[in-house]
Amino acid sequence: SMKGVIEVVSTDPTPAPTPSPTRLPSAAPILSSTMAPTTPTAQPTEVPTAPSSLPTSTPTLDFTTYTANALVAPLEISSGVNTSAAWNVTLTVREHRHSNDKLAFNTRSYCYNDVCSYPGPTIRMTPGDNFTLTIVNELGAENNTHDHNSMHGANYTNVHTHGLHIDPKVDSIFVTAGPGETLVYNYELPVNHAPGLHWYHAHYHGSSSMQLMGGLAGVLDVQPLANASYPSENEDNVPASITDADAYMVVVSHI
């Protein structure tokens, strides 16, 4: 850095005492009324060479043998038929410890037949289904403050869907299951419901983001009816390499 020097002119005839010199940092140039600023001479910088261990080409992963962090499809639940049906599923919400060879953590999970998964199971539905979903809350007791201006109700839960054309009074975010309580939802899908991928997740106001990012979410897969008429691949210009390919469900999330 540079220090500026201010000269004070006094009308007092008595000469002012000579100020002591100020020592500037050795790296800073000294300025005077007769000297122009000097530019320090740049020193050559040695550019480090890349270590020999760095790859010189894009690595190729062999996913047939890469199993340490292999993607695993979520558990799938369906009515077992490709026609409209009346069926039901019970999901239990409880604390569960998930682990693999890299990490382990506790979180709130959806459990189906005592199998707890992260994320929740994929539910495959068909148009015209009369589907009943029961949510059983087995989380621990909690003193819920119901303070709407802060996070609360960590162990209170419910379910909300995205994409289903159903009665909004049934898909209500204002019903709640506290610890030890149960909620029952009855979804009646229209017979002309379009196929597609949708999802469901916990939506209790006060802890929805924590529960959702903790794993209380899953896929709703509305599949086409076996006898339904849909545009052919020629009309949609979809190549056979896609229509004939194997399908895999991948859910991307984070904790």
Contacts in CASP RR format, 6 or more apart in sequence:
PFRMAT RR
TARGET T0000
AUTHOR 0000-0000-0000
METHOD contacts of the structure
MODEL  1
SMKGVIEVVSTDPTPAPTPSPTRLPSAAPILSSTMAPTTPTAQPTEVPTA
PSSLPTSTPTLDFTTYTANALVAPLEISSGVNTSAAWNVTLTVREHRHSN
DKLAFNTRSYCYNDVCSYPGPTIRMTPGDNFTLTIVNELGAENNTHDHNS
MHGANYTNVHTHGLHIDPKVDSIFVTAGPGETLVYNYELPVNHAPGLHWY
HAHYHGSSSMQLMGGLAGVLDVQPLANASYPSENEDNVPASITDADAYMV
VVSHI
1 25 0 8 1.000
1 28 0 8 1.000
2 24 0 8 1.000
2 28 0 8 1.000
2 29 0 8 1.000
2 31 0 8 1.000
3 22 0 8 1.000
3 24 0 8 1.000
3 28 0 8 1.000
4 31 0 8 1.000
5 22 0 8 1.000
5 31 0 8 1.000
8 16 0 8 1.000
10 16 0 8 1.000
24 30 0 8 1.000
27 40 0 8 1.000
29 37 0 8 1.000
29 38 0 8 1.000
29 40 0 8 1.000
31 37 0 8 1.000
63 70 0 8 1.000
68 101 0 8 1.000
68 102 0 8 1.000
69 100 0 8 1.000
69 102 0 8 1.000
71 248 0 8 1.000
71 250 0 8 1.000
73 122 0 8 1.000
73 248 0 8 1.000
73 249 0 8 1.000
73 250 0 8 1.000
74 117 0 8 1.000
74 119 0 8 1.000
74 120 0 8 1.000
74 121 0 8 1.000
74 122 0 8 1.000
74 218 0 8 1.000
74 219 0 8 1.000
74 249 0 8 1.000
74 251 0 8 1.000
75 112 0 8 1.000
75 115 0 8 1.000
75 117 0 8 1.000
75 120 0 8 1.000
75 121 0 8 1.000
75 122 0 8 1.000
76 121 0 8 1.000
76 122 0 8 1.000
76 124 0 8 1.000
76 249 0 8 1.000
77 89 0 8 1.000
77 112 0 8 1.000
77 121 0 8 1.000
77 122 0 8 1.000
77 123 0 8 1.000
77 124 0 8 1.000
78 123 0 8 1.000
78 124 0 8 1.000
78 125 0 8 1.000
79 85 0 8 1.000
79 87 0 8 1.000
79 124 0 8 1.000
79 125 0 8 1.000
79 126 0 8 1.000
79 129 0 8 1.000
81 126 0 8 1.000
82 126 0 8 1.000
82 223 0 8 1.000
82 225 0 8 1.000
82 226 0 8 1.000
83 126 0 8 1.000
83 225 0 8 1.000
83 226 0 8 1.000
83 227 0 8 1.000
84 126 0 8 1.000
84 127 0 8 1.000
84 128 0 8 1.000
84 129 0 8 1.000
84 130 0 8 1.000
84 191 0 8 1.000
84 225 0 8 1.000
85 126 0 8 1.000
85 129 0 8 1.000
85 130 0 8 1.000
86 129 0 8 1.000
86 130 0 8 1.000
86 131 0 8 1.000
86 132 0 8 1.000
87 129 0 8 1.000
87 130 0 8 1.000
87 131 0 8 1.000
87 132 0 8 1.000
88 131 0 8 1.000
88 132 0 8 1.000
88 133 0 8 1.000
88 134 0 8 1.000
89 112 0 8 1.000
89 123 0 8 1.000
89 131 0 8 1.000
89 132 0 8 1.000
89 133 0 8 1.000
89 134 0 8 1.000
90 112 0 8 1.000
90 133 0 8 1.000
90 134 0 8 1.000
90 136 0 8 1.000
91 110 0 8 1.000
91 111 0 8 1.000
91 112 0 8 1.000
91 120 0 8 1.000
91 121 0 8 1.000
91 133 0 8 1.000
91 134 0 8 1.000
91 135 0 8 1.000
91 136 0 8 1.000
92 110 0 8 1.000
92 111 0 8 1.000
92 112 0 8 1.000
92 114 0 8 1.000
92 135 0 8 1.000
92 136 0 8 1.000
92 138 0 8 1.000
93 108 0 8 1.000
93 109 0 8 1.000
93 110 0 8 1.000
93 111 0 8 1.000
93 135 0 8 1.000
93 136 0 8 1.000
93 137 0 8 1.000
93 138 0 8 1.000
93 139 0 8 1.000
93 157 0 8 1.000
93 177 0 8 1.000
93 202 0 8 1.000
93 216 0 8 1.000
94 108 0 8 1.000
94 109 0 8 1.000
94 111 0 8 1.000
94 116 0 8 1.000
94 138 0 8 1.000
94 139 0 8 1.000
95 106 0 8 1.000
95 107 0 8 1.000
95 108 0 8 1.000
95 109 0 8 1.000
95 139 0 8 1.000
95 140 0 8 1.000
96 106 0 8 1.000
96 107 0 8 1.000
96 108 0 8 1.000
96 109 0 8 1.000
96 111 0 8 1.000
96 116 0 8 1.000
96 118 0 8 1.000
97 104 0 8 1.000
97 105 0 8 1.000
97 106 0 8 1.000
98 104 0 8 1.000
98 105 0 8 1.000
98 106 0 8 1.000
98 107 0 8 1.000
98 109 0 8 1.000
98 116 0 8 1.000
98 118 0 8 1.000
99 105 0 8 1.000
105 255 0 8 1.000
107 118 0 8 1.000
107 214 0 8 1.000
107 215 0 8 1.000
107 255 0 8 1.000
108 139 0 8 1.000
108 155 0 8 1.000
108 157 0 8 1.000
108 202 0 8 1.000
108 211 0 8 1.000
108 214 0 8 1.000
108 215 0 8 1.000
108 216 0 8 1.000
109 116 0 8 1.000
109 117 0 8 1.000
109 118 0 8 1.000
109 120 0 8 1.000
109 215 0 8 1.000
109 216 0 8 1.000
110 116 0 8 1.000
110 117 0 8 1.000
110 119 0 8 1.000
110 120 0 8 1.000
110 121 0 8 1.000
110 215 0 8 1.000
110 216 0 8 1.000
110 218 0 8 1.000
111 117 0 8 1.000
112 121 0 8 1.000
118 214 0 8 1.000
118 215 0 8 1.000
119 215 0 8 1.000
119 217 0 8 1.000
119 218 0 8 1.000
119 219 0 8 1.000
119 251 0 8 1.000
119 253 0 8 1.000
120 215 0 8 1.000
120 216 0 8 1.000
120 217 0 8 1.000
120 218 0 8 1.000
121 218 0 8 1.000
122 218 0 8 1.000
122 219 0 8 1.000
122 220 0 8 1.000
122 221 0 8 1.000
122 249 0 8 1.000
122 251 0 8 1.000
123 131 0 8 1.000
123 133 0 8 1.000
123 200 0 8 1.000
123 218 0 8 1.000
123 219 0 8 1.000
123 220 0 8 1.000
123 221 0 8 1.000
124 221 0 8 1.000
124 223 0 8 1.000
125 131 0 8 1.000
125 187 0 8 1.000
125 189 0 8 1.000
125 220 0 8 1.000
125 221 0 8 1.000
125 222 0 8 1.000
125 223 0 8 1.000
126 189 0 8 1.000
126 222 0 8 1.000
126 223 0 8 1.000
126 224 0 8 1.000
126 225 0 8 1.000
127 189 0 8 1.000
127 190 0 8 1.000
127 191 0 8 1.000
127 192 0 8 1.000
127 193 0 8 1.000
127 194 0 8 1.000
127 195 0 8 1.000
127 222 0 8 1.000
127 224 0 8 1.000
127 225 0 8 1.000
127 228 0 8 1.000
128 188 0 8 1.000
128 189 0 8 1.000
128 190 0 8 1.000
128 191 0 8 1.000
128 193 0 8 1.000
129 187 0 8 1.000
129 188 0 8 1.000
129 189 0 8 1.000
130 186 0 8 1.000
130 187 0 8 1.000
130 188 0 8 1.000
130 189 0 8 1.000
131 186 0 8 1.000
131 187 0 8 1.000
131 188 0 8 1.000
131 189 0 8 1.000
132 184 0 8 1.000
132 185 0 8 1.000
132 186 0 8 1.000
132 187 0 8 1.000
133 159 0 8 1.000
133 184 0 8 1.000
133 185 0 8 1.000
133 186 0 8 1.000
133 187 0 8 1.000
134 182 0 8 1.000
134 183 0 8 1.000
134 184 0 8 1.000
134 185 0 8 1.000
135 157 0 8 1.000
135 158 0 8 1.000
135 159 0 8 1.000
135 177 0 8 1.000
135 182 0 8 1.000
135 183 0 8 1.000
135 184 0 8 1.000
135 185 0 8 1.000
136 177 0 8 1.000
136 180 0 8 1.000
136 182 0 8 1.000
137 155 0 8 1.000
137 156 0 8 1.000
137 157 0 8 1.000
137 177 0 8 1.000
137 178 0 8 1.000
137 179 0 8 1.000
137 180 0 8 1.000
137 181 0 8 1.000
137 182 0 8 1.000
137 183 0 8 1.000
138 179 0 8 1.000
138 180 0 8 1.000
139 155 0 8 1.000
139 157 0 8 1.000
139 178 0 8 1.000
139 179 0 8 1.000
139 180 0 8 1.000
140 155 0 8 1.000
140 179 0 8 1.000
141 155 0 8 1.000
141 179 0 8 1.000
142 153 0 8 1.000
142 154 0 8 1.000
142 155 0 8 1.000
142 156 0 8 1.000
142 179 0 8 1.000
144 152 0 8 1.000
144 153 0 8 1.000
144 155 0 8 1.000
144 156 0 8 1.000
144 178 0 8 1.000
145 152 0 8 1.000
145 153 0 8 1.000
146 152 0 8 1.000
146 153 0 8 1.000
148 205 0 8 1.000
148 206 0 8 1.000
151 206 0 8 1.000
151 207 0 8 1.000
151 210 0 8 1.000
152 206 0 8 1.000
152 207 0 8 1.000
153 204 0 8 1.000
153 206 0 8 1.000
153 207 0 8 1.000
154 207 0 8 1.000
154 210 0 8 1.000
154 211 0 8 1.000
155 178 0 8 1.000
155 179 0 8 1.000
156 176 0 8 1.000
156 177 0 8 1.000
156 178 0 8 1.000
156 179 0 8 1.000
156 204 0 8 1.000
156 207 0 8 1.000
157 176 0 8 1.000
157 177 0 8 1.000
157 178 0 8 1.000
157 202 0 8 1.000
157 204 0 8 1.000
157 207 0 8 1.000
157 211 0 8 1.000
157 216 0 8 1.000
158 172 0 8 1.000
158 173 0 8 1.000
158 175 0 8 1.000
158 176 0 8 1.000
158 177 0 8 1.000
158 183 0 8 1.000
158 202 0 8 1.000
158 203 0 8 1.000
158 204 0 8 1.000
159 183 0 8 1.000
159 185 0 8 1.000
159 200 0 8 1.000
159 201 0 8 1.000
159 202 0 8 1.000
159 203 0 8 1.000
160 171 0 8 1.000
160 173 0 8 1.000
160 200 0 8 1.000
160 201 0 8 1.000
160 202 0 8 1.000
160 203 0 8 1.000
161 171 0 8 1.000
161 187 0 8 1.000
161 198 0 8 1.000
161 199 0 8 1.000
161 200 0 8 1.000
161 220 0 8 1.000
162 198 0 8 1.000
162 199 0 8 1.000
162 200 0 8 1.000
162 201 0 8 1.000
162 220 0 8 1.000
163 198 0 8 1.000
163 199 0 8 1.000
163 220 0 8 1.000
164 171 0 8 1.000
164 187 0 8 1.000
164 189 0 8 1.000
164 193 0 8 1.000
164 198 0 8 1.000
164 220 0 8 1.000
164 222 0 8 1.000
165 189 0 8 1.000
165 190 0 8 1.000
165 193 0 8 1.000
166 187 0 8 1.000
166 188 0 8 1.000
166 189 0 8 1.000
167 188 0 8 1.000
170 185 0 8 1.000
170 186 0 8 1.000
170 187 0 8 1.000
171 185 0 8 1.000
171 187 0 8 1.000
173 203 0 8 1.000
173 204 0 8 1.000
173 205 0 8 1.000
175 183 0 8 1.000
176 183 0 8 1.000
176 204 0 8 1.000
177 183 0 8 1.000
189 222 0 8 1.000
193 222 0 8 1.000
194 222 0 8 1.000
195 222 0 8 1.000
195 223 0 8 1.000
195 224 0 8 1.000
195 230 0 8 1.000
196 221 0 8 1.000
196 222 0 8 1.000
196 223 0 8 1.000
197 219 0 8 1.000
197 220 0 8 1.000
197 221 0 8 1.000
197 222 0 8 1.000
198 219 0 8 1.000
198 220 0 8 1.000
198 221 0 8 1.000
198 222 0 8 1.000
199 217 0 8 1.000
199 218 0 8 1.000
199 219 0 8 1.000
199 220 0 8 1.000
200 217 0 8 1.000
200 218 0 8 1.000
200 220 0 8 1.000
201 208 0 8 1.000
201 211 0 8 1.000
201 212 0 8 1.000
201 216 0 8 1.000
201 217 0 8 1.000
201 218 0 8 1.000
202 208 0 8 1.000
202 211 0 8 1.000
202 212 0 8 1.000
202 216 0 8 1.000
202 217 0 8 1.000
203 212 0 8 1.000
204 211 0 8 1.000
213 253 0 8 1.000
213 254 0 8 1.000
213 255 0 8 1.000
214 255 0 8 1.000
215 253 0 8 1.000
215 255 0 8 1.000
217 253 0 8 1.000
218 251 0 8 1.000
219 249 0 8 1.000
219 251 0 8 1.000
221 249 0 8 1.000
224 230 0 8 1.000
233 239 0 8 1.000
233 240 0 8 1.000
233 243 0 8 1.000
END
